[in-house]
Amino acid sequence: MDWKIGFSRQAERFLSRNHLPDEFVSELLAKAVRRFSGEIVALDLKRLSSDWEGFFRIRSGKKRIIFSIDMHEQKIHVEIIDFRGSAYKH
């Protein structure tokens, strides 16, 4: 079964404004899924807390991807893609 990836409006706008392909995010999310499955993968992944309880963060250079994952339904929802200074202010 394939994973379904949904993007918030903010995430889609960030990708289009910065001329980034969807593959930029999908490759990083594929690594995250492999990490959650127990595979050792080089990825800067962190579980968030406080206001972002239930979300995870991937760091890629100066960009941050904040997403939630449902392992049973095999769904990922990308909430925010933004630069480091702005990602957590949404």
trRosetta pair geometry for C-beta under 8 A, 3 or more apart (Angstrom, degrees):
i j d omega theta_ij theta_ji phi_ij phi_ji
1 74 5.7 151 117 29 117 169
2 74 7.4 141 108 142 30 135
3 29 7.6 -160 117 134 149 116
3 30 7.9 179 38 -98 144 69
3 33 6.3 -107 -64 -89 157 155
3 74 4.9 -123 -109 170 64 94
3 75 7.1 161 -166 -95 74 24
3 76 6.1 29 169 -3 119 106
4 73 7.9 -54 39 138 115 92
4 74 6.6 95 12 113 79 80
4 75 4.9 -21 68 -112 99 77
4 76 7.2 178 89 28 51 66
5 25 7.6 150 175 119 148 113
5 26 6.3 -137 0 -104 169 89
5 29 6.3 99 -107 103 131 168
5 75 7.8 164 -84 -162 30 56
5 76 4.9 -14 -111 69 73 103
5 77 7.9 161 -161 -89 50 29
5 78 6.7 28 -177 -16 96 106
6 75 7.0 10 -1 -174 107 101
6 76 7.2 -180 27 92 67 53
6 77 4.7 -17 68 -113 104 74
6 78 6.9 -167 92 23 50 72
7 11 4.3 -130 -166 89 95 123
7 12 4.9 114 124 -56 130 87
7 15 7.6 -39 -157 -2 154 136
7 25 7.9 83 -94 98 116 166
7 77 7.9 174 -81 -161 20 57
7 78 4.9 -13 -112 62 66 111
8 11 4.7 97 52 5 77 102
8 12 7.2 -144 92 -3 41 86
8 77 7.3 69 -45 171 86 92
8 78 6.5 -126 6 99 81 66
8 79 5.3 45 -18 -146 137 38
8 80 7.0 -14 46 -64 138 46
9 12 5.8 -57 -150 38 32 110
9 13 6.3 32 153 -19 66 107
10 13 5.8 -57 -149 37 30 111
10 14 6.4 32 154 -22 65 105
10 79 7.7 15 59 158 119 52
10 80 5.9 -19 103 -114 131 66
10 81 7.5 170 122 36 84 67
10 82 7.6 -29 155 -56 114 108
10 90 6.6 68 -161 -135 173 149
11 14 5.7 -52 -148 32 31 112
11 15 6.6 31 154 -17 63 105
11 25 7.7 68 179 -100 118 162
11 78 4.6 118 -137 119 168 109
11 79 6.9 139 -44 112 122 15
11 80 6.3 -157 -72 -129 90 15
11 81 4.5 86 -134 6 79 101
12 15 5.8 -55 -151 36 32 111
12 16 6.4 22 156 -12 66 108
13 16 5.9 -61 -145 42 31 104
13 17 5.9 27 160 -17 69 112
14 17 6.0 -57 -139 40 26 108
14 18 6.1 -1 169 6 63 116
14 20 7.6 -11 128 35 76 127
14 80 8.0 77 -16 -173 152 55
14 81 4.4 -168 84 87 147 98
14 82 5.9 -114 -110 -82 147 59
15 18 6.6 -76 -142 51 20 93
15 20 4.8 -100 -145 70 68 96
15 21 7.6 -11 -171 149 111 4
15 22 6.6 40 -167 -81 155 58
15 24 7.4 174 -128 51 102 123
15 25 7.1 -65 -91 -20 126 126
15 81 6.5 48 -51 75 82 151
16 19 7.5 26 -173 -76 31 38
20 24 4.7 -55 177 19 106 156
20 25 7.7 87 135 -29 122 90
21 24 5.4 129 67 -16 68 91
22 25 6.0 -59 -168 41 50 103
22 26 5.8 42 143 -19 81 114
23 26 5.4 -58 -131 45 38 109
23 27 5.8 43 167 -26 71 103
24 27 6.7 -60 -157 29 16 107
24 28 7.2 6 151 -7 54 110
24 60 7.9 159 172 118 96 163
25 28 5.9 -64 -155 41 35 107
25 29 6.0 30 154 -17 72 111
25 65 6.1 148 -131 -118 95 144
25 78 6.3 3 -177 -97 143 158
25 81 6.7 -75 -91 -89 126 142
26 29 5.6 -54 -141 41 33 111
26 30 6.2 41 155 -26 65 102
27 30 5.7 -49 -148 30 30 114
27 31 6.8 32 151 -17 61 101
28 31 5.7 -51 -155 33 35 113
28 32 6.6 38 146 -21 65 103
28 43 7.1 135 -156 -137 76 117
28 58 5.1 124 162 153 126 158
28 60 6.0 -80 -96 -58 146 137
28 65 6.3 126 104 26 144 156
29 32 5.3 -48 -149 33 39 116
29 33 6.5 43 151 -21 67 99
29 58 7.6 -119 -76 -23 56 157
29 65 7.6 -109 -64 139 88 151
29 67 6.9 -5 -108 49 109 175
29 76 5.6 126 -163 137 134 170
29 78 7.5 -85 -76 -71 136 110
30 33 5.7 -48 -150 32 34 112
30 34 6.6 34 150 -16 63 104
31 34 5.6 -55 -151 37 34 112
31 35 6.4 38 149 -22 66 104
31 41 4.8 174 -168 160 90 145
31 42 7.9 -56 -163 69 136 51
31 43 4.6 155 136 -73 126 140
32 35 5.4 -52 -149 34 34 114
32 36 6.4 33 153 -17 66 103
32 41 8.0 -133 -73 83 24 146
32 43 6.3 -155 -76 150 62 159
32 45 5.7 140 -116 -106 91 138
32 56 7.0 135 -157 114 136 146
32 58 6.2 -90 -67 -75 126 125
32 67 7.8 115 96 67 172 134
32 69 7.3 -154 131 -68 123 148
32 76 8.0 107 83 -117 130 143
33 36 5.7 -53 -148 37 32 110
33 37 6.3 31 151 -19 64 108
33 69 7.6 180 -91 -144 76 141
33 76 7.7 -92 -67 -57 107 133
34 37 5.5 -58 -148 38 33 113
34 39 4.3 -47 167 56 91 133
34 41 5.1 97 96 -47 115 143
35 38 8.0 123 177 -7 29 9
35 39 6.4 -86 -85 68 32 77
35 40 7.9 49 -116 -128 72 20
35 41 4.8 -100 -69 41 88 117
35 43 5.8 -104 -51 51 142 133
35 45 5.9 151 97 21 166 160
36 69 6.9 -136 -63 120 165 158
36 71 6.6 -147 147 -93 137 118
43 58 6.6 -44 178 -135 105 102
44 58 6.6 112 82 -162 71 55
44 59 4.0 -48 103 53 131 100
44 60 7.5 179 48 -65 110 48
45 56 6.2 -1 -171 176 92 119
45 57 7.2 157 -154 81 46 51
45 58 5.7 -17 -99 -98 72 73
46 56 6.7 158 81 -161 40 71
46 57 4.9 -16 61 58 92 99
46 59 7.6 34 4 -17 110 105
47 55 7.9 138 -160 89 55 43
47 56 5.7 -44 -103 -105 50 79
48 52 3.6 -36 132 108 136 122
48 53 7.1 -126 105 -76 82 23
48 54 8.0 -36 70 53 93 35
48 55 4.7 -12 44 80 126 89
48 56 6.4 -172 -3 -103 89 21
48 57 5.5 89 -55 -23 108 105
48 66 7.0 15 -27 -138 152 104
49 52 6.7 40 56 68 16 82
49 53 6.0 27 -150 -87 43 72
50 53 6.7 -168 64 -45 17 84
52 55 4.5 -75 176 48 92 124
52 57 7.8 31 149 -48 152 106
52 66 6.8 -85 -146 -157 132 129
52 88 7.4 -76 -43 -134 137 91
54 68 5.8 10 139 -120 91 115
55 66 5.4 21 167 -179 132 93
55 67 6.6 150 -157 78 86 23
55 68 5.3 -68 -104 -73 68 79
55 79 6.5 -51 -125 18 133 142
56 66 7.4 168 82 -150 39 52
56 67 5.9 -27 61 67 86 75
56 68 7.3 134 12 -101 81 34
56 69 6.7 -3 12 -3 128 110
57 64 5.8 -23 -161 -166 105 104
57 65 7.0 144 -157 74 52 51
57 66 5.4 -19 -99 -98 77 72
57 87 7.8 96 -134 141 118 142
58 64 7.2 150 75 -159 51 52
58 65 4.3 -7 54 56 102 106
58 67 7.4 7 -1 15 104 112
59 63 7.6 148 -159 84 47 52
59 64 6.0 -21 -103 -104 64 74
59 84 7.9 40 -135 -98 100 97
60 63 5.0 -20 72 69 89 100
60 64 7.8 169 28 -87 71 27
60 65 7.0 31 6 -9 112 107
62 83 5.4 -2 141 -148 100 88
62 84 5.1 -88 -167 -15 70 108
63 81 6.6 5 -176 -174 110 85
63 82 7.2 171 -148 96 70 21
63 83 6.1 -58 -99 -101 55 49
63 84 7.4 -98 -80 -44 12 70
64 80 7.2 6 105 112 96 102
64 81 7.3 180 87 -145 51 44
64 82 6.1 -17 57 65 92 67
64 83 7.3 71 11 171 88 12
64 84 5.9 111 -28 -97 111 49
64 87 3.8 -6 65 -95 133 168
64 88 7.8 -19 100 -41 163 78
65 78 6.3 -49 -169 -141 99 107
65 80 7.4 171 -152 92 35 59
65 81 5.2 -3 -106 -104 73 83
66 78 7.6 110 77 -163 48 61
66 79 5.0 -54 103 65 95 104
66 80 4.2 18 44 52 113 98
66 81 7.7 -158 23 -69 69 41
66 87 6.2 144 -26 175 117 108
66 88 7.9 128 -64 -88 147 62
67 76 5.7 12 172 -179 132 97
67 77 6.2 166 -158 84 79 46
67 78 4.7 -38 -98 -104 106 54
67 79 6.1 174 -101 8 40 80
68 76 7.3 169 85 -154 47 53
68 77 5.1 -1 54 55 93 98
68 79 6.7 62 -9 -32 90 114
69 75 7.5 168 -154 91 47 52
69 76 5.1 -12 -107 -106 77 80
69 77 8.0 -162 -75 23 36 65
70 73 4.3 6 119 42 126 104
70 74 7.2 -58 94 1 80 13
70 75 4.6 11 49 54 111 91
70 76 7.6 -156 25 -72 69 39
71 74 7.1 17 -170 -79 30 52
78 81 6.4 9 167 -41 121 100
79 90 7.9 171 143 91 100 142
80 87 5.7 131 131 -158 128 76
80 90 5.3 179 -101 26 137 152
81 87 7.9 -44 -171 -117 18 102
82 86 4.6 -103 158 92 132 99
82 87 4.1 175 70 -88 105 68
82 90 7.3 162 -15 -37 152 122
83 86 5.4 56 62 28 80 102
83 87 6.7 -147 80 -41 29 91
84 87 6.3 -42 -137 1 19 115
86 89 5.5 -71 -158 33 53 117
86 90 7.6 65 157 -45 79 87
87 90 7.3 -48 180 -5 33 107
